[in-house]
Amino acid sequence: MAQSAIPAQQAEPRPAPMRVPVRDVLPWAVFAVALAAVLIYLVGAEQGATSLFGGTWVHEFTHDGRHLLGFPCH
């Protein structure tokens, strides 16, 4: 049994990781942080004196999410 039934695989060269410049990532990072801040505001603080929208529809829409994330709402 000196020979194998499966031919030996040759090691293929692995591609080098692509480098992404910070200047290409920075606008997307800023956008992601701004979007996260708006979403946290809407879920956590959009009610009462700090309300930007009239009525209670934002509060009711995010009510279960508030409790899931630990924000008190009543």
The first five atom37 places (N, CA, C, CB, O) and aatype in JSON, in Angstrom:
{
  "aatype": [12, 0, 5, 15, 0, 9, 14, 0, 5, 5, 0, 6, 14, 1, 14, 0, 14, 12, 1, 19, 14, 19, 1, 3, 19, 10, 14, 17, 0, 19, 13, 0, 19, 0, 10, 0, 0, 19, 10, 9, 18, 10, 19, 7, 0, 6, 5, 7, 0, 16, 15, 10, 13, 7, 7, 16, 17, 19, 8, 6, 13, 16, 8, 3, 7, 1, 8, 10, 10, 7, 13, 14, 4, 8],
  "atom_mask": [
    [1, 1, 1, 1, 1],
    [1, 1, 1, 1, 1],
    [1, 1, 1, 1, 1],
    [1, 1, 1, 1, 1],
    [1, 1, 1, 1, 1],
    [1, 1, 1, 1, 1],
    [1, 1, 1, 1, 1],
    [1, 1, 1, 1, 1],
    [1, 1, 1, 1, 1],
    [1, 1, 1, 1, 1],
    [1, 1, 1, 1, 1],
    [1, 1, 1, 1, 1],
    [1, 1, 1, 1, 1],
    [1, 1, 1, 1, 1],
    [1, 1, 1, 1, 1],
    [1, 1, 1, 1, 1],
    [1, 1, 1, 1, 1],
    [1, 1, 1, 1, 1],
    [1, 1, 1, 1, 1],
    [1, 1, 1, 1, 1],
    [1, 1, 1, 1, 1],
    [1, 1, 1, 1, 1],
    [1, 1, 1, 1, 1],
    [1, 1, 1, 1, 1],
    [1, 1, 1, 1, 1],
    [1, 1, 1, 1, 1],
    [1, 1, 1, 1, 1],
    [1, 1, 1, 1, 1],
    [1, 1, 1, 1, 1],
    [1, 1, 1, 1, 1],
    [1, 1, 1, 1, 1],
    [1, 1, 1, 1, 1],
    [1, 1, 1, 1, 1],
    [1, 1, 1, 1, 1],
    [1, 1, 1, 1, 1],
    [1, 1, 1, 1, 1],
    [1, 1, 1, 1, 1],
    [1, 1, 1, 1, 1],
    [1, 1, 1, 1, 1],
    [1, 1, 1, 1, 1],
    [1, 1, 1, 1, 1],
    [1, 1, 1, 1, 1],
    [1, 1, 1, 1, 1],
    [1, 1, 1, 0, 1],
    [1, 1, 1, 1, 1],
    [1, 1, 1, 1, 1],
    [1, 1, 1, 1, 1],
    [1, 1, 1, 0, 1],
    [1, 1, 1, 1, 1],
    [1, 1, 1, 1, 1],
    [1, 1, 1, 1, 1],
    [1, 1, 1, 1, 1],
    [1, 1, 1, 1, 1],
    [1, 1, 1, 0, 1],
    [1, 1, 1, 0, 1],
    [1, 1, 1, 1, 1],
    [1, 1, 1, 1, 1],
    [1, 1, 1, 1, 1],
    [1, 1, 1, 1, 1],
    [1, 1, 1, 1, 1],
    [1, 1, 1, 1, 1],
    [1, 1, 1, 1, 1],
    [1, 1, 1, 1, 1],
    [1, 1, 1, 1, 1],
    [1, 1, 1, 0, 1],
    [1, 1, 1, 1, 1],
    [1, 1, 1, 1, 1],
    [1, 1, 1, 1, 1],
    [1, 1, 1, 1, 1],
    [1, 1, 1, 0, 1],
    [1, 1, 1, 1, 1],
    [1, 1, 1, 1, 1],
    [1, 1, 1, 1, 1],
    [1, 1, 1, 1, 1]
  ],
  "atom_positions": [
    [[0.83, -1.18, 0.0], [0.0, 0.0, 0.0], [0.87, 1.25, 0.0], [-0.94, 0.0, 1.2], [0.7, 2.14, 0.83]],
    [[1.77, 1.3, -0.9], [2.65, 2.45, -1.0], [1.99, 3.59, -1.73], [3.93, 2.07, -1.68], [2.42, 4.74, -1.61]],
    [[0.94, 3.3, -2.51], [0.29, 4.35, -3.28], [-1.12, 4.58, -2.73], [0.24, 3.99, -4.78], [-1.79, 3.65, -2.28]],
    [[-1.53, 5.82, -2.78], [-2.86, 6.18, -2.3], [-3.84, 6.22, -3.46], [-2.83, 7.55, -1.57], [-3.46, 6.55, -4.58]],
    [[-5.09, 5.88, -3.2], [-6.12, 5.94, -4.23], [-6.52, 7.38, -4.54], [-7.35, 5.13, -3.81], [-7.05, 7.66, -5.61]],
    [[-6.26, 8.26, -3.62], [-6.59, 9.68, -3.79], [-5.29, 10.41, -4.1], [-7.3, 10.27, -2.52], [-4.34, 10.33, -3.32]],
    [[-5.24, 11.13, -5.22], [-4.01, 11.85, -5.54], [-3.72, 12.94, -4.5], [-4.1, 12.48, -6.94], [-4.64, 13.54, -3.94]],
    [[-2.48, 13.17, -4.25], [-2.06, 14.19, -3.29], [-2.47, 15.57, -3.81], [-0.51, 14.13, -3.06], [-2.28, 15.91, -4.97]],
    [[-3.04, 16.35, -2.91], [-3.45, 17.69, -3.3], [-2.3, 18.65, -3.11], [-4.67, 18.14, -2.49], [-1.6, 18.63, -2.09]],
    [[-2.12, 19.47, -4.1], [-1.07, 20.48, -3.99], [-1.65, 21.69, -3.27], [-0.5, 20.87, -5.4], [-2.8, 22.07, -3.46]],
    [[-0.82, 22.27, -2.47], [-1.27, 23.45, -1.72], [-1.43, 24.62, -2.68], [-0.26, 23.82, -0.59], [-0.5, 25.01, -3.38]],
    [[-2.65, 25.17, -2.71], [-2.9, 26.31, -3.56], [-2.5, 27.58, -2.82], [-4.39, 26.37, -3.99], [-2.67, 27.66, -1.6]],
    [[-1.98, 28.55, -3.53], [-1.62, 29.8, -2.85], [-2.87, 30.5, -2.33], [-0.83, 30.74, -3.8], [-3.87, 30.63, -3.04]],
    [[-2.8, 30.95, -1.1], [-3.93, 31.63, -0.48], [-3.88, 33.11, -0.86], [-3.92, 31.46, 1.08], [-2.81, 33.71, -0.81]],
    [[-5.0, 33.69, -1.22], [-4.99, 35.12, -1.56], [-4.75, 35.96, -0.31], [-6.33, 35.52, -2.23], [-5.2, 35.63, 0.78]],
    [[-4.05, 37.05, -0.51], [-3.77, 37.96, 0.6], [-5.05, 38.72, 0.94], [-2.61, 38.95, 0.24], [-5.83, 39.03, 0.05]],
    [[-5.28, 39.03, 2.22], [-6.46, 39.81, 2.6], [-6.42, 41.19, 1.94], [-6.55, 39.95, 4.14], [-5.36, 41.8, 1.81]],
    [[-7.6, 41.66, 1.53], [-7.68, 42.96, 0.89], [-7.62, 44.05, 1.96], [-8.97, 43.08, 0.04], [-8.32, 43.98, 2.97]],
    [[-6.8, 45.02, 1.74], [-6.7, 46.15, 2.68], [-7.71, 47.21, 2.29], [-5.27, 46.75, 2.69], [-7.8, 47.61, 1.13]],
    [[-8.48, 47.67, 3.27], [-9.49, 48.7, 3.04], [-9.03, 49.95, 3.77], [-10.91, 48.25, 3.52], [-8.87, 49.93, 4.99]],
    [[-8.81, 51.04, 3.03], [-8.36, 52.28, 3.69], [-9.42, 52.82, 4.65], [-8.02, 53.34, 2.64], [-10.62, 52.66, 4.43]],
    [[-8.97, 53.45, 5.7], [-9.87, 54.01, 6.72], [-10.76, 55.07, 6.1], [-9.08, 54.6, 7.9], [-11.92, 55.2, 6.49]],
    [[-10.26, 55.82, 5.14], [-11.07, 56.88, 4.54], [-12.25, 56.32, 3.76], [-10.21, 57.73, 3.62], [-13.22, 57.04, 3.51]],
    [[-12.19, 55.06, 3.37], [-13.33, 54.43, 2.71], [-14.35, 53.9, 3.72], [-12.86, 53.3, 1.81], [-15.54, 53.82, 3.41]],
    [[-13.91, 53.56, 4.9], [-14.79, 52.99, 5.92], [-15.41, 54.08, 6.79], [-14.02, 52.0, 6.79], [-16.52, 53.9, 7.29]],
    [[-14.72, 55.18, 6.98], [-15.15, 56.22, 7.92], [-16.55, 56.77, 7.63], [-14.17, 57.35, 7.89], [-17.33, 56.89, 8.58]],
    [[-16.92, 57.1, 6.4], [-18.29, 57.6, 6.19], [-19.36, 56.58, 6.58], [-18.49, 58.01, 4.74], [-20.4, 56.95, 7.12]],
    [[-19.12, 55.31, 6.31], [-20.09, 54.27, 6.68], [-20.14, 54.1, 8.19], [-19.74, 52.94, 6.01], [-21.21, 53.83, 8.75]],
    [[-19.01, 54.24, 8.86], [-18.99, 54.13, 10.32], [-19.77, 55.29, 10.95], [-17.54, 54.1, 10.84], [-20.53, 55.09, 11.9]],
    [[-19.58, 56.49, 10.42], [-20.31, 57.66, 10.94], [-21.8, 57.48, 10.7], [-19.8, 58.97, 10.26], [-22.61, 57.77, 11.59]],
    [[-22.18, 57.01, 9.52], [-23.59, 56.76, 9.21], [-24.18, 55.72, 10.17], [-23.76, 56.29, 7.75], [-25.29, 55.9, 10.66]],
    [[-23.45, 54.65, 10.43], [-23.94, 53.59, 11.32], [-24.13, 54.11, 12.75], [-22.96, 52.4, 11.32], [-25.11, 53.77, 13.41]],
    [[-23.2, 54.92, 13.22], [-23.32, 55.49, 14.57], [-24.5, 56.45, 14.65], [-22.01, 56.23, 14.97], [-25.25, 56.43, 15.63]],
    [[-24.69, 57.29, 13.63], [-25.82, 58.23, 13.63], [-27.14, 57.48, 13.57], [-25.72, 59.2, 12.44], [-28.09, 57.84, 14.27]],
    [[-27.22, 56.43, 12.75], [-28.44, 55.64, 12.66], [-28.73, 54.93, 13.98], [-28.33, 54.61, 11.53], [-29.88, 54.88, 14.42]],
    [[-27.71, 54.39, 14.62], [-27.89, 53.74, 15.92], [-28.37, 54.74, 16.97], [-26.57, 53.08, 16.37], [-29.23, 54.4, 17.79]],
    [[-27.83, 55.96, 16.95], [-28.26, 56.97, 17.91], [-29.73, 57.33, 17.72], [-27.4, 58.22, 17.8], [-30.47, 57.49, 18.69]],
    [[-30.15, 57.47, 16.47], [-31.56, 57.79, 16.19], [-32.46, 56.64, 16.64], [-31.77, 58.08, 14.68], [-33.51, 56.87, 17.24]],
    [[-32.06, 55.41, 16.35], [-32.88, 54.27, 16.75], [-32.96, 54.13, 18.27], [-32.32, 52.99, 16.14], [-34.03, 53.82, 18.8]],
    [[-31.85, 54.35, 18.95], [-31.88, 54.27, 20.42], [-32.77, 55.38, 20.99], [-30.45, 54.38, 21.0], [-33.48, 55.17, 21.97]],
    [[-32.71, 56.57, 20.38], [-33.59, 57.65, 20.84], [-35.06, 57.27, 20.64], [-33.28, 58.96, 20.1], [-35.87, 57.42, 21.55]],
    [[-35.39, 56.76, 19.44], [-36.78, 56.43, 19.16], [-37.3, 55.32, 20.07], [-36.94, 56.01, 17.71], [-38.44, 55.37, 20.53]],
    [[-36.47, 54.32, 20.34], [-36.91, 53.23, 21.19], [-36.89, 53.63, 22.66], [-36.03, 52.0, 20.97], [-37.79, 53.24, 23.41]],
    [[-35.9, 54.39, 23.08], [-35.73, 54.64, 24.5], [-36.28, 55.93, 25.06], [0.0, 0.0, 0.0], [-36.61, 55.99, 26.24]],
    [[-36.39, 56.99, 24.23], [-36.73, 58.28, 24.81], [-37.87, 59.0, 24.11], [-35.54, 59.15, 24.81], [-38.23, 60.1, 24.53]],
    [[-38.44, 58.45, 23.07], [-39.48, 59.14, 22.32], [-40.81, 59.03, 23.04], [-39.6, 58.56, 20.9], [-41.68, 58.23, 22.67]],
    [[-40.96, 59.83, 24.06], [-42.23, 59.91, 24.8], [-42.16, 61.11, 25.73], [-42.51, 58.6, 25.6], [-41.08, 61.58, 26.06]],
    [[-43.29, 61.6, 26.14], [-43.35, 62.66, 27.13], [-42.77, 63.98, 26.66], [0.0, 0.0, 0.0], [-43.03, 64.42, 25.54]],
    [[-41.97, 64.62, 27.51], [-41.44, 65.95, 27.25], [-40.45, 65.98, 26.1], [-40.79, 66.5, 28.49], [-40.29, 67.02, 25.45]],
    [[-39.77, 64.88, 25.83], [-38.77, 64.87, 24.77], [-39.34, 64.36, 23.44], [-37.59, 64.01, 25.17], [-38.58, 64.08, 22.51]],
    [[-40.65, 64.24, 23.33], [-41.27, 63.68, 22.15], [-41.15, 64.61, 20.95], [-42.73, 63.38, 22.42], [-41.46, 65.8, 21.05]],
    [[-40.7, 64.08, 19.83], [-40.62, 64.84, 18.59], [-41.87, 64.7, 17.76], [-39.41, 64.41, 17.78], [-42.19, 65.57, 16.95]],
    [[-42.6, 63.61, 17.94], [-43.8, 63.33, 17.17], [-45.01, 63.39, 18.09], [-43.71, 61.95, 16.47], [-44.95, 62.94, 19.23]],
    [[-46.1, 63.96, 17.59], [-47.33, 64.04, 18.38], [-47.99, 62.68, 18.51], [0.0, 0.0, 0.0], [-47.81, 61.81, 17.66]],
    [[-48.76, 62.51, 19.55], [-49.47, 61.26, 19.75], [-48.59, 60.2, 20.4], [0.0, 0.0, 0.0], [-47.47, 60.47, 20.83]],
    [[-49.13, 58.99, 20.45], [-48.42, 57.91, 21.11], [-48.05, 56.78, 20.16], [-49.24, 57.36, 22.24], [-47.7, 55.69, 20.61]],
    [[-48.13, 57.02, 18.84], [-47.91, 55.92, 17.9], [-46.48, 55.41, 17.92], [-48.26, 56.37, 16.5], [-46.28, 54.2, 17.75]],
    [[-45.47, 56.27, 18.12], [-44.08, 55.78, 18.2], [-43.91, 54.95, 19.47], [-43.07, 56.97, 18.19], [-43.26, 53.91, 19.44]],
    [[-44.48, 55.41, 20.56], [-44.4, 54.67, 21.82], [-45.03, 53.29, 21.66], [-45.09, 55.45, 22.96], [-44.46, 52.28, 22.08]],
    [[-46.2, 53.24, 21.06], [-46.88, 51.95, 20.91], [-46.15, 51.04, 19.93], [-48.32, 52.17, 20.44], [-46.12, 49.82, 20.12]],
    [[-45.57, 51.61, 18.89], [-44.85, 50.81, 17.9], [-43.6, 50.18, 18.49], [-44.47, 51.67, 16.7], [-43.24, 49.06, 18.12]],
    [[-42.93, 50.88, 19.4], [-41.67, 50.39, 19.98], [-41.84, 49.85, 21.39], [-40.63, 51.5, 19.99], [-40.85, 49.59, 22.08]],
    [[-43.08, 49.67, 21.84], [-43.34, 49.31, 23.23], [-42.66, 48.01, 23.66], [-44.82, 49.18, 23.45], [-41.98, 47.99, 24.69]],
    [[-42.83, 46.93, 22.9], [-42.22, 45.66, 23.28], [-40.7, 45.7, 23.19], [-42.76, 44.53, 22.4], [-40.01, 45.09, 24.0]],
    [[-40.18, 46.43, 22.22], [-38.73, 46.59, 22.09], [-38.15, 47.32, 23.28], [0.0, 0.0, 0.0], [-37.04, 47.02, 23.73]],
    [[-38.9, 48.29, 23.8], [-38.45, 49.01, 25.0], [-38.24, 48.07, 26.17], [-39.46, 50.08, 25.39], [-37.2, 48.1, 26.83]],
    [[-39.21, 47.22, 26.42], [-39.1, 46.29, 27.53], [-38.0, 45.26, 27.28], [-40.43, 45.58, 27.77], [-37.28, 44.89, 28.2]],
    [[-37.87, 44.81, 26.03], [-36.83, 43.85, 25.69], [-35.44, 44.42, 25.94], [-36.97, 43.42, 24.23], [-34.55, 43.71, 26.4]],
    [[-35.24, 45.71, 25.65], [-33.94, 46.36, 25.84], [-33.75, 46.92, 27.25], [-33.77, 47.46, 24.82], [-32.69, 47.45, 27.56]],
    [[-34.76, 46.83, 28.09], [-34.61, 47.27, 29.48], [-34.96, 48.73, 29.73], [0.0, 0.0, 0.0], [-34.64, 49.25, 30.8]],
    [[-35.61, 49.39, 28.78], [-36.03, 50.78, 29.0], [-37.38, 50.77, 29.71], [-36.11, 51.56, 27.65], [-38.32, 50.1, 29.27]],
    [[-37.49, 51.54, 30.81], [-38.81, 51.64, 31.45], [-39.7, 52.58, 30.64], [-38.67, 52.14, 32.92], [-39.22, 53.58, 30.1]],
    [[-40.96, 52.26, 30.54], [-41.84, 53.18, 29.79], [-43.13, 53.49, 30.51], [-42.16, 52.59, 28.43], [-43.89, 54.34, 30.06]],
    [[-43.42, 52.83, 31.63], [-44.6, 53.19, 32.41], [-44.47, 52.65, 33.8], [-45.89, 52.67, 31.76], [-45.36, 52.85, 34.62]]
  ]
}
